[in-house]
Amino acid sequence: MAAPVPLSRRQFASDNYAGIAPEAWRAMEQANHGHAPGYGDDAWTERAADLIRELFETDCEVFFAFNGTAANSLALASLCQSYHSILCHEFAHIETDECGAPEFFSNGTKILPLAGAEGKLHPDAIQHALTRRSDVHFPKPRVISLTQSTELGTLYDLHELERIARIAREFGLAIHMDGARFANAVAGLNVAPSEITWKRGVDVLCFGGTKMGIAVGEAIVFFRKDLAKEFEYRCKQAGQLASKMRFLAAPWVGMLEAGAWLSHARHTNACARRLARGFADIEGVSLIARTEANAVFAKIPPAATDALRARGWKFYTFIGAAGVRFMSSWDTSESDVDALLADLREITAALG
C-alpha cells in the first residue's frame, strides 16, 4: 500500500492541519531511547511539569491528557457536582463542539450559554445570569468558563479578566479557561502567562499543545491545588492516563525550554494579521471580528468562496459567527498568505 499523500500546500482551515514543530519532534526523538517508567513516573513528565510551573511562576498541579475535549471535560467535572451549571459563551467549544462530553463526565452538569460580542462573555451578562434565578429548581451556577483566545480569535484583556474575576469571587464561582490557543493569547497580549491566569482569578487552565505544534497532548494546570484532589483517578477512568506518558510530555519540554511555544505563536499571529490586512483591501470582503490571535473571520461572497475551494483552498464556514474562518498555523509562511490573497483578488475581480 502506498503511503498517504499529504496536502500539496499549507492550508488555512485549522491549525490542526499543521505537522509537528521541529522542537517538539526532536524532543520526542530524544525520549525514544532506552526504557523509562510508565504512567508519568518518568523524568520527561517531571521536567515538563516543572517547566510549566516555572512558566506560570507558581506551584501548580499539572496533568497531561490526549486531547482538548478530555482536558476541558475532566477539568470541569472536577469543579462541579451534577446539579451545578457552567456559564460559557454561546460559541464556546465546550458548548458547540464537544459532543456533550462536559455534561457526560460531570454526570449531568448543565451548560448555560450566554451571548456576547466578539466571542467574549461580558461581565453584565454574567451578572444577569447569576441573579435571575437562585432557587433550588434551577441548576446552581458553579463555574465561569472562558476561552482564551476566543472562538472568534479575539482576546480577553487584563481589565476584562479582572472584572469577571471579581464577579466570580462575589458569587463563589470557579473560573475555568479553555486555552486551546493560549499561546496565541499570550503572544497577542504580550504579557506573562501568570497575568492572564491565576493572577486574574483563573483556577484551572487547559493549556493547548496540539494547536501550537505538538502532535498529541494538552496540559491541565490547576492553580488551586485543592481542586485537583484525586484528579489522576478521573484521568485514568476516562482513558487519559498514557502508559508511555513520556511521549506526551517530551514535546512540551522541547517547546518550553527554548521558548519555541511563544516564538511560534508570535509568528502565527503575525501571519493572521497579514491576511486580515490583505482582506481589508479586497473589494467585497469585510472582516467580522478583530484579528488578535491567529484566526481571521471574514464575509466573502459565496461565489468567491466556491471559486477558492475549486482552486484547492480549504477553510471553514460553520464556526462561530456567520462568515468564513481562516486559521494560520506555526508553519504558515508569508508566501502562503500572499498566495491565498492573490487568488482571492483574482477571483473577486473576475466576479465584478
C-alpha positions in Angstrom: 0.0 0.0 0.0 1.4 3.4 -1.0 2.0 6.0 1.7 -0.7 8.7 2.1 0.0 11.8 0.1 -0.1 15.0 2.2 -1.8 18.1 1.0 0.3 19.9 -1.6 0.0 23.3 0.1 -0.3 24.6 3.6 -3.9 25.3 4.4 -6.0 27.8 6.5 -8.8 25.5 7.6 -7.3 24.8 11.0 -4.1 24.9 12.9 -4.8 21.1 13.5 -3.7 20.6 9.8 -0.1 21.5 10.6 2.5 19.0 11.4 4.7 18.7 14.5 7.0 21.7 15.3 10.7 20.7 15.0 11.4 21.4 18.6 8.6 19.0 19.7 9.7 16.4 17.2 13.4 16.5 18.4 12.3 16.1 22.0 10.1 13.1 21.1 13.1 11.5 19.3 15.3 12.1 22.3 12.7 10.5 24.6 12.7 7.5 22.3 16.0 5.9 23.7 16.1 3.2 26.3 13.5 2.4 28.8 11.6 4.7 31.2 8.9 4.2 33.8 5.3 4.3 32.6 2.2 6.3 33.6 4.0 9.5 34.2 6.7 8.4 36.6 9.5 9.4 34.2 12.0 12.2 34.0 10.4 13.8 30.9 7.0 14.2 32.6 8.6 15.6 35.7 10.6 18.1 33.6 7.6 19.1 31.6 5.5 19.8 34.7 8.3 21.7 36.3 8.7 23.9 33.2 5.0 24.7 33.3 5.4 25.7 36.9 8.3 27.9 36.0 6.4 29.4 33.1 3.4 30.4 35.3 5.7 31.4 38.3 3.7 29.4 40.8 3.4 26.0 42.3 0.5 24.2 40.5 -0.7 20.7 39.8 -0.1 19.6 36.2 -1.6 16.7 34.3 -1.4 15.7 30.7 -4.4 14.4 28.6 -4.5 13.2 25.0 -6.9 16.0 23.7 -8.7 19.2 24.4 -12.2 17.6 24.8 -10.9 15.4 27.6 -8.9 18.2 29.2 -11.9 20.6 29.3 -14.4 18.0 30.3 -12.4 16.4 33.1 -11.3 19.8 34.5 -14.9 21.0 34.6 -16.1 17.7 36.1 -13.6 18.2 38.9 -15.2 21.6 39.7 -18.8 20.6 39.6 -21.5 18.4 41.0 -24.2 17.1 38.8 -26.7 19.7 40.0 -24.3 22.6 39.1 -24.2 24.7 35.9 -21.4 26.2 33.8 -21.6 29.7 32.2 -19.9 30.0 28.9 -20.1 31.9 25.6 -22.6 30.5 23.1 -19.7 29.9 20.7 -17.5 28.1 23.3 -16.1 24.8 22.2 -17.5 23.1 25.3 -21.0 24.1 24.1 -20.7 23.6 20.4 -18.0 21.0 19.6 -17.5 18.5 22.4 -20.5 16.2 21.8 -21.8 16.7 25.4 -18.6 15.5 26.9 -18.5 18.1 29.8 -22.1 17.0 30.7 -21.2 13.3 30.4 -18.0 13.4 32.6 -19.8 15.6 35.2 -22.8 13.3 35.4 -25.1 15.9 34.1 -23.8 19.4 34.9 -25.8 21.8 32.8 -24.1 24.3 30.4 -25.7 27.7 30.2 -24.5 29.5 27.1 -24.6 33.3 27.0 -24.4 35.7 24.1 -21.6 38.2 23.8 -19.9 40.4 21.2 -16.7 39.3 19.7 -17.0 35.8 21.2 -16.5 37.1 24.7 -18.5 36.8 27.9 -19.5 40.3 29.1 -19.5 40.9 32.9 -23.0 42.3 32.8 -24.3 39.2 31.1 -22.6 37.0 33.7 -24.1 39.1 36.5 -27.6 38.9 35.0 -27.3 35.1 34.6 -26.2 34.7 38.2 -29.0 36.8 39.6 -32.0 35.9 37.5 -32.6 32.6 39.4 -31.3 31.4 42.8 -33.9 28.9 43.8 -33.4 25.1 44.2 -35.3 24.4 41.0 -32.5 25.9 38.9 -29.1 24.3 38.3 -26.8 26.2 40.6 -24.0 28.2 38.8 -20.6 26.9 39.8 -18.1 27.7 37.0 -17.4 30.5 34.5 -15.6 29.0 31.5 -13.6 31.5 29.4 -12.0 30.7 26.0 -8.6 32.4 25.5 -8.2 33.1 22.6 -11.9 33.0 21.8 -13.6 31.1 19.1 -13.6 34.3 17.1 -9.9 34.9 17.5 -10.3 37.8 20.0 -8.7 38.2 23.4 -9.9 38.9 26.9 -7.6 41.7 28.1 -6.4 42.2 31.7 -9.3 44.6 32.6 -12.0 42.2 31.3 -10.5 39.3 33.2 -10.3 41.2 36.4 -14.0 42.3 36.2 -15.0 38.7 35.6 -12.8 37.5 38.5 -14.5 40.0 40.8 -17.9 38.5 39.9 -16.6 35.0 40.4 -15.3 35.9 43.8 -18.5 37.6 44.8 -20.7 34.6 43.9 -18.2 31.9 44.9 -17.6 30.6 41.4 -14.6 28.9 40.0 -13.0 30.1 36.7 -12.0 27.6 34.0 -10.0 28.7 31.0 -10.1 26.8 27.7 -6.7 27.6 26.4 -6.6 25.6 23.2 -4.8 28.6 21.7 -3.4 30.0 24.9 0.0 30.5 23.4 -1.6 32.8 20.8 -3.3 34.8 23.5 -0.1 35.3 25.4 1.7 36.4 22.2 -1.2 38.7 21.3 -1.5 40.4 24.6 2.3 40.4 25.2 2.0 39.6 28.9 3.4 37.0 31.2 1.2 33.8 31.3 0.6 34.4 35.0 -1.0 37.8 34.3 -3.9 36.3 32.4 -4.4 33.2 34.5 -4.0 32.8 38.3 -3.3 36.4 38.9 -6.7 37.2 37.3 -8.6 34.5 39.3 -8.3 31.5 36.9 -8.5 28.3 38.9 -7.7 25.8 36.2 -6.3 26.2 32.7 -6.5 23.7 29.8 -3.2 24.7 28.1 -3.4 23.6 24.5 -0.3 21.9 23.0 -1.7 20.4 19.8 -2.5 23.7 18.1 0.9 25.2 18.9 2.8 22.4 17.3 2.7 19.3 19.5 1.4 16.1 18.0 -0.8 14.9 20.8 -1.3 16.2 24.4 -2.8 19.0 26.4 -1.8 20.2 29.8 -4.3 20.6 32.6 -3.0 23.1 35.0 -4.6 23.5 38.5 -3.6 26.8 40.1 -5.8 25.9 43.1 -4.2 22.7 44.0 -7.1 21.6 46.3 -9.3 21.4 43.2 -7.0 18.7 41.8 -7.6 16.2 44.6 -7.8 12.7 43.1 -7.8 14.2 39.6 -5.4 11.4 38.5 -8.3 9.0 39.1 -10.5 10.9 36.7 -7.8 10.8 34.1 -7.4 7.0 34.5 -11.1 6.3 34.4 -11.6 8.4 31.3 -8.8 6.6 29.4 -6.5 9.6 29.6 -3.6 8.2 31.6 -1.0 7.4 28.9 1.1 4.3 29.7 4.1 5.8 27.8 3.4 9.3 29.2 6.9 10.5 28.3 5.8 10.8 24.7 3.0 13.2 25.7 5.4 15.1 28.0 8.6 15.3 26.0 7.2 17.6 23.3 6.3 20.1 26.0 9.9 20.1 27.2 11.0 20.8 23.6 8.6 23.6 23.1 9.0 25.3 26.5 12.8 25.0 27.2 13.9 27.4 24.5 10.7 29.5 24.2 9.6 27.9 20.9 5.9 27.8 22.1 5.9 31.6 22.2 8.0 32.4 19.2 5.9 30.2 17.0 2.7 31.8 18.4 4.0 35.3 17.6 4.8 34.2 14.0 1.4 32.6 13.7 -0.4 35.7 14.9 1.7 37.9 12.5 0.6 35.7 9.5 -3.0 36.2 10.6 -2.6 39.9 10.8 -1.0 39.9 7.3 -4.0 38.0 6.0 -6.5 40.4 7.7 -4.8 43.4 6.2 -5.0 41.8 2.8 -8.7 41.0 3.1 -9.4 44.6 4.1 -8.0 45.8 0.8 -10.2 43.5 -1.4 -13.5 44.9 -2.6 -16.5 42.9 -1.4 -14.6 41.3 1.5 -15.1 42.5 5.1 -13.8 41.4 8.4 -16.2 40.2 11.0 -14.0 40.4 14.1 -10.8 41.9 15.2 -7.8 39.7 14.4 -6.0 39.5 17.8 -4.6 35.9 17.7 -4.3 33.5 14.7 -7.9 33.4 13.4 -9.3 35.7 10.7 -13.1 35.8 10.2 -14.4 37.5 7.1 -17.5 37.9 5.0 -16.8 36.7 1.4 -19.3 36.4 -1.4 -20.4 32.7 -1.7 -19.3 32.6 -5.4 -15.8 33.7 -4.3 -15.6 31.0 -1.6 -16.7 28.4 -4.1 -14.0 29.5 -6.5 -11.4 29.5 -3.8 -12.3 25.9 -2.9 -12.2 25.0 -6.6 -8.6 26.2 -6.6 -7.8 23.8 -3.7 -8.1 26.1 -0.7 -9.6 24.7 2.5 -11.3 26.7 5.2 -14.4 26.5 7.4 -17.7 28.3 7.1 -19.5 26.9 10.1 -17.5 28.1 13.1 -18.6 31.0 15.3 -20.4 33.9 13.7 -21.6 33.7 10.1 -18.7 34.0 7.6 -15.5 32.3 6.7 -12.7 31.3 9.1 -9.1 31.3 8.1 -6.6 29.9 10.7 -2.9 30.4 10.5 -0.5 27.7 11.9 3.0 27.6 13.3 4.3 26.7 9.8 2.3 29.2 7.8 4.6 31.4 5.7 4.1 34.9 4.3 4.1 33.3 0.9 1.2 31.1 1.9 -0.8 34.2 2.9 0.1 36.1 -0.2 -0.9 33.1 -2.5 -4.3 33.0 -0.9 -4.8 36.7 -1.2 -3.6 36.7 -4.8 -6.2 34.1 -5.7 -9.0 35.9 -3.9 -8.1 39.2 -5.6 -8.2 37.5 -9.0 -11.5 35.8 -8.2 -13.3 38.9 -6.9 -12.0 40.9 -9.8 -13.4 38.3 -12.3 -16.7 38.2 -10.5 -17.0 42.0 -10.7 
